[in-house]
């Protein structure tokens, strides 16, 4: 292992030196290391609140776009270019009573969230890109710019004309929906704003500074979503963190990513710790990826597309521990199909 990957770690004299500096040992029937950048994962694992499932894979190939589609769709038979389809999150909420929603917290609605109705994929989806800026734009109280004036004029028009339309126009009038949408979105945004107005973001979240500005906002959205669960009526939430294609300079990039997501001062740790005990007890975070990285380092201090991976679940309700075979014996033995007698660690593409 060290021979195949040591160039990724810098100038350590030995594997033991590297491990002592970079990893924390945990135990679950077997001792193994979790990288120090994942301080929250280490803490939760030791509390019994994290499950690590080894050697999973969710894709039959190594193309990012197709593999991500397969993982989000939960379908190994997914068509490669067919993205207008349902995801496993959307299918899940359709099976639950009360018509709950999937809440998308990232910049774009993921396939994971979408439902099975081809004419209405987003029927049970709420896109919460910024929980504190939901609904229609509001004019600044003292604003005199063109945008403020336009917002005031449109708001006044819809508020005055809406009741007239309701009374005057037939039920099948084609423009009635515009007024209905305005009223619905205004009421929804106002309800969210009113709920959050008395609940400012905790300073640790308001001042959160991560490598990814997008993930910062998603973690704030996560906290706010838990404060407004009665309005949003969700059972699943979706978050996204990109930037794992580490063909070059893997160490710096992957450590900053891991700090953001799983670090002791990372986004999930800060948001989770600020939540009430009740909210924490009702949350499980499943983390999954499109595919893993190859075992051997490449020539540019990175790794190329692999296959096997880890799935991680974190949450108070879990039966924590390590599941699956963390260190398959065949990975350290000569591959029977290799004419040079190399182990999978040494074979490019494995």
Secondary structure in CASP SS format (residue, H / E / C, confidence):
PFRMAT SS
TARGET T0000
AUTHOR 0000-0000-0000
METHOD secondary structure of the structure
MODEL  1
X C 1.00
X H 1.00
X H 1.00
X H 1.00
X H 1.00
X H 1.00
X H 1.00
X H 1.00
X H 1.00
X C 1.00
X C 1.00
X C 1.00
X C 1.00
X C 1.00
X H 1.00
X H 1.00
X H 1.00
X H 1.00
X H 1.00
X H 1.00
X H 1.00
X H 1.00
X E 1.00
X E 1.00
X E 1.00
X E 1.00
X E 1.00
X C 1.00
X C 1.00
X C 1.00
X E 1.00
X E 1.00
X E 1.00
X E 1.00
X E 1.00
X C 1.00
X C 1.00
X C 1.00
X H 1.00
X H 1.00
X H 1.00
X H 1.00
X H 1.00
X H 1.00
X H 1.00
X H 1.00
X H 1.00
X C 1.00
X C 1.00
X E 1.00
X E 1.00
X E 1.00
X E 1.00
X E 1.00
X E 1.00
X E 1.00
X C 1.00
X C 1.00
X C 1.00
X C 1.00
X C 1.00
X C 1.00
X C 1.00
X H 1.00
X H 1.00
X H 1.00
X H 1.00
X H 1.00
X H 1.00
X H 1.00
X H 1.00
X H 1.00
X H 1.00
X C 1.00
X C 1.00
X C 1.00
X C 1.00
X C 1.00
X C 1.00
X C 1.00
X C 1.00
X C 1.00
X C 1.00
X C 1.00
X C 1.00
X C 1.00
X C 1.00
X H 1.00
X H 1.00
X H 1.00
X H 1.00
X H 1.00
X H 1.00
X H 1.00
X C 1.00
X C 1.00
X C 1.00
X C 1.00
X C 1.00
X C 1.00
X E 1.00
X E 1.00
X E 1.00
X E 1.00
X C 1.00
X C 1.00
X C 1.00
X C 1.00
X C 1.00
X C 1.00
X H 1.00
X H 1.00
X H 1.00
X C 1.00
X C 1.00
X C 1.00
X C 1.00
X C 1.00
X C 1.00
X C 1.00
X C 1.00
X C 1.00
X C 1.00
X C 1.00
X E 1.00
X E 1.00
X E 1.00
X C 1.00
X C 1.00
X C 1.00
X H 1.00
X H 1.00
X H 1.00
X C 1.00
X C 1.00
X C 1.00
X C 1.00
X C 1.00
X C 1.00
X C 1.00
X C 1.00
X C 1.00
X C 1.00
X C 1.00
X C 1.00
X H 1.00
X H 1.00
X H 1.00
X H 1.00
X H 1.00
X H 1.00
X H 1.00
X H 1.00
X H 1.00
X H 1.00
X H 1.00
X H 1.00
X H 1.00
X H 1.00
X H 1.00
X H 1.00
X H 1.00
X H 1.00
X H 1.00
X H 1.00
X H 1.00
X H 1.00
X H 1.00
X C 1.00
X C 1.00
X C 1.00
X C 1.00
X C 1.00
X C 1.00
X C 1.00
X H 1.00
X H 1.00
X H 1.00
X H 1.00
X H 1.00
X H 1.00
X H 1.00
X H 1.00
X H 1.00
X H 1.00
X H 1.00
X H 1.00
X H 1.00
X H 1.00
X H 1.00
X H 1.00
X H 1.00
X H 1.00
X H 1.00
X H 1.00
X H 1.00
X H 1.00
X C 1.00
X C 1.00
X C 1.00
X C 1.00
X C 1.00
X H 1.00
X H 1.00
X H 1.00
X H 1.00
X C 1.00
X C 1.00
X C 1.00
X C 1.00
X C 1.00
X C 1.00
X H 1.00
X H 1.00
X H 1.00
X H 1.00
X H 1.00
X H 1.00
X H 1.00
X H 1.00
X H 1.00
X H 1.00
X H 1.00
X H 1.00
X H 1.00
X H 1.00
X H 1.00
X C 1.00
X H 1.00
X H 1.00
X H 1.00
X H 1.00
X C 1.00
X E 1.00
X E 1.00
X E 1.00
X E 1.00
X E 1.00
X C 1.00
X C 1.00
X C 1.00
X C 1.00
X C 1.00
X C 1.00
X C 1.00
X C 1.00
X C 1.00
X C 1.00
X C 1.00
X H 1.00
X H 1.00
X H 1.00
X H 1.00
X H 1.00
X H 1.00
X H 1.00
X H 1.00
X H 1.00
X H 1.00
X H 1.00
X H 1.00
X H 1.00
X C 1.00
X C 1.00
X C 1.00
X C 1.00
X H 1.00
X H 1.00
X H 1.00
X H 1.00
X H 1.00
X H 1.00
X H 1.00
X H 1.00
X C 1.00
X C 1.00
X H 1.00
X H 1.00
X H 1.00
X H 1.00
X H 1.00
X C 1.00
X C 1.00
X C 1.00
X E 1.00
X E 1.00
X E 1.00
X C 1.00
X C 1.00
X C 1.00
X C 1.00
X C 1.00
X E 1.00
X C 1.00
X C 1.00
X C 1.00
X C 1.00
X C 1.00
X C 1.00
X C 1.00
X C 1.00
X C 1.00
X C 1.00
X C 1.00
X E 1.00
X C 1.00
X C 1.00
X C 1.00
X E 1.00
X E 1.00
X E 1.00
X E 1.00
X E 1.00
X E 1.00
X C 1.00
X C 1.00
X C 1.00
X C 1.00
X C 1.00
X C 1.00
X E 1.00
X E 1.00
X E 1.00
X C 1.00
X C 1.00
X C 1.00
X C 1.00
X C 1.00
X H 1.00
X H 1.00
X H 1.00
X H 1.00
X C 1.00
X E 1.00
X C 1.00
X C 1.00
X C 1.00
X C 1.00
X C 1.00
X C 1.00
X C 1.00
X C 1.00
X E 1.00
X H 1.00
X H 1.00
X H 1.00
X C 1.00
X C 1.00
X C 1.00
X C 1.00
END
